[in-house]
Every structure is written in C-alpha cells, then in structure tokens.
Amino acid sequence: MALQFSNACFSAFSRSRVPAVRAVASENASAAVKTAEEEKVKLGGSDLKVTRLGIGAWSWGDTSYWNNFDWDDRKLKAAKTAFDTSIDCGITLFDTAEVYGSPMALGAISSETLLGRFTKERKQRDPNVEVAIATKFAALPWRLGRQSVISALKGSLARLELSCVDLYQLHWPGIWGNQGYIDGLGDAVEQGLVKAVGVSNYSEKRLREAYNQLKKRGIPLASNQVNYSLIYRLPEENGVKAACDELGITLIAYSPLAQGALTGKYTPNNTPSGPRGRIYTPEFMTRLQPLINRIKEIGEGYGKTPTQVVLNWLVAQENVVPIPGARDGIQAEEFAGAVGWRLTNDEVEELRSMASEIKPVIGFPVEKL
Ligand SMILES: NC(=O)c1ccc[n+]([C@@H]2O[C@H](COP(=O)([O-])OP(=O)(O)OC[C@H]3O[C@@H](n4cnc5c(N)ncnc54)[C@H](OP(=O)(O)O)[C@@H]3O)[C@@H](O)[C@H]2O)c1
C-alpha cells in the first residue's frame, strides 16, 4: 500500500503523540503509518490481513439513524474525507452493509455505493492503494437458502464496483435457521466472490454451529462482529469472546465508542441528537461521568484522547478489531492514534472494574435471538 501521509494526519499524530520515552515509533508521521501497517492482523483462520482497527461506514449515506434524517453534499464531502484520511493514516479496513443507507429511507444513499465510489476514485489517483472491504448480508425473512446469499452478494459487489469483497458477513441470524446461509457463505468463497467469511450478532451456540459447518468444507469462519465496548461487555459474559478466542475467530467490535458516548464530548447537558439521545440520556451520561473523567486522566499520561484510550482498551483484549464509525477526517485521524501503544494491564483492569459499576444501555436485540 502507498505509505502516503497527509498534513491533516501529521497534525493528528502530533497532537496525540505520547511522551518520547513511551513511543519512539510515533516520533514522526511515516513511522505512525508504518505502525498501523506493521500491526496488521490475520482475520481468524483466513488468509486476509487487516489493520488493527477498521472504520465503520454505517453513517455514510444513512438517513434512518444518523445525520438527523438528512443527507447532503457537506456530509458526503466529510465522509469522503474520512475515507481518504483513514487511508492516509494507514487504516485500510472499511465495514459496510447492504442495509446501510437503504433506499427504503427517504433521501438515503447506499453506503456500499459511496464506499465503492470512494475506493474507485482513490485507486485512480493511487493504483497501488490497498483497501479491504467488509460488507454484510441482511437475513431478511423472505430470503431463504444458500442461493439468496449469492444473489445478495452480487448486488453488493455491483454497488461496490468490485468483483470480490474481502470479508462477507451474515449481518444477523436468520429467523428460519442459518444452515442455508452458512452454505451460501461457503459457496461465495468457492466461487471466488469473497476472500473471507464471517457472521455478526451470533451467540456462542450459533457461532460454534457456523464454525463447524464451514470447517467440514475446509473454510475458516474468520470473524464474529458484535457490540463490544468498555461499557457494553456482553461478549465477555455470554461466552462469545471466549468462543472466538478458543476457535481462532476474530471478534470485530462494533459501536466501540458506544456511538460517541465514550469520546468525552457528550455530557449530561449535551447528549447526542437524534435516536441516540433516547439511549444516551442525561441520566445515563451522569452515571458515565466518573468513568469518562478517569479515561481522560489516563489518556493525559500518554498524550492520548479518551477516544484513543477506549479503542486501545479494546485492542488490549487481544483478538479484537474495533471498527469505530468516522463521520469526517478529524475523527478518522484520531482513530489512527489509538494503536501503536498500549495501556498497562493495571489500567485495563481498572477501567473494566469502573465500567462494571455502570449498568449498560440495551444492546442490539438480535444478539439474543
Ligand atoms: N453488525 C451490526 O449489527 C452493527 C451494528 C452497529 C454498528 N455496526 C458497525 O460498527 C460501526 C461503528 O459503530 P457505530 O457507528 O454504531 O458506533 P461508534 O463507532 O461507537 O460511534 C461512532 C460515532 O461516534 C462519534 N465519533 C466518532 N469518532 C469520534 C471522535 N474522534 N470524537 C468524538 N466523537 C466521535 C461520531 O458521531 P457524532 O460525531 O455524531 O457524535 C460517530 O458517528 C458502524 O459504522 C458499522 O459499520 C455494526
């Protein structure tokens, strides 16, 4: 991949640079990009190598949850800058889904279409650039059997303007069963349409079933994408994290910033707008404040922001790739400074213990299907 570096990215690293004694590697910009590149990890038992963290593209083009129900040119420009800045900073994994920016929502643009366009434009300027794209199959009730996976995948490939996607995931378990969908994932690998396959929102039981079914065909189940953050640690409690570790499946952590609640920018008097405001209420943000204050304090010792600390906390759990959502270049820059350094084990445990005092908000209901 091109080790290109933007001024924007340089300034982010300068701002978040850790004290010299702790991180010689962050002393200059190219070293920081190299760190992200060197830190690439294999996704489960597949041959796919991805950066230590990726970027979530749910908000790009979406008008049903993000963007105050409105998508416009300014937001489009910001999303494109988020994409380009991520690559400039060495983060090359992007996560989308066929339902993000669904045409069912007024004024929405498909996130896959945007990501495809951004990738194509970037490749025109920089033919050797490496971009890893993960997308997802929606297990809608009327989609039955293995063939539905292949036809949905072909739709995604068309929107992404690709002939092969890096990671194809089942977005949530099917209500009629999953065997056909898992067969479909295997078919996608064998037809050369995907490099690796994974699931999302799968319980431990379903994860083991999917793993065993694919194993019979010699295909590794690369990942399980679940809601996981410092304040939402269900995967630690329901056996999902342990099963991922045991079976060699990478846990991809979605909503790793608790949708912005853990970044330190929201307070009891300044809660997020839109649907998030109903989840991260003033009462919840009040309960969160002592933890946020401690995260800030720990971050100051490293020259890091709260966002970088909470992402680093996830990376420290091992076998976890967080995919924070970036709405603009500034947010994307900040993510890059979350890797290439380590919280101490004591800090990791202290934050877990403080967080366990806070009752988490409700997660995505499909996890419990
Ligand atoms: N598989 C699934 O079922 C599933 C479900 C949910 C998400 N996902 C995936 O996971 C990705 C990430 O999850 P998410 O978007 O729900 O939540 P998230 O990553 O926890 O939070 C993203 C939001 O936090 C705010 N933010 C980001 N960086 C920031 C920074 N540096 N400083 C301050 N605020 C910042 C932004 O919103 P504001 O600027 O508006 O505050 C951004 O949209 C999604 O894009 C999607 O790819 C998958």
The ligand as a Gaussian input file, in Angstrom:
#p B3LYP/6-31G(d) Opt

LIG

0 1
 N      -23.158000      -5.626000      12.815000
 C      -24.025000      -4.813000      13.355000
 O      -25.156000      -5.177000      13.668000
 C      -23.594000      -3.391000      13.606000
 C      -24.346000      -2.558000      14.444000
 C      -23.862000      -1.263000      14.671000
 C      -22.695000      -0.824000      14.055000
 N      -22.017000      -1.667000      13.211000
 C      -20.746000      -1.240000      12.562000
 O      -19.899000      -0.657000      13.518000
 C      -19.516000       0.663000      13.090000
 C      -19.287000       1.570000      14.290000
 O      -20.386000       1.548000      15.171000
 P      -21.293000       2.837000      15.430000
 O      -21.162000       3.760000      14.284000
 O      -22.628000       2.313000      15.828000
 O      -20.709000       3.476000      16.762000
 P      -19.298000       4.028000      17.270000
 O      -18.229000       3.662000      16.365000
 O      -19.204000       3.609000      18.683000
 O      -19.553000       5.605000      17.279000
 C      -19.447000       6.335000      16.087000
 C      -19.866000       7.780000      16.343000
 O      -19.106000       8.358000      17.382000
 C      -18.843000       9.734000      17.087000
 N      -17.369000       9.862000      16.985000
 C      -16.543000       9.115000      16.234000
 N      -15.267000       9.490000      16.396000
 C      -15.262000      10.484000      17.264000
 C      -14.229000      11.276000      17.829000
 N      -12.970000      11.067000      17.493000
 N      -14.579000      12.221000      18.711000
 C      -15.859000      12.426000      19.036000
 N      -16.889000      11.698000      18.521000
 C      -16.594000      10.741000      17.643000
 C      -19.485000      10.014000      15.732000
 O      -20.796000      10.531000      15.900000
 P      -21.077000      12.077000      16.231000
 O      -19.945000      12.871000      15.658000
 O      -22.385000      12.381000      15.627000
 O      -21.148000      12.120000      17.722000
 C      -19.585000       8.638000      15.121000
 O      -20.611000       8.522000      14.171000
 C      -20.664000       1.096000      12.176000
 O      -20.294000       2.139000      11.307000
 C      -20.951000      -0.210000      11.446000
 O      -20.003000      -0.414000      10.427000
 C      -22.442000      -2.936000      13.006000

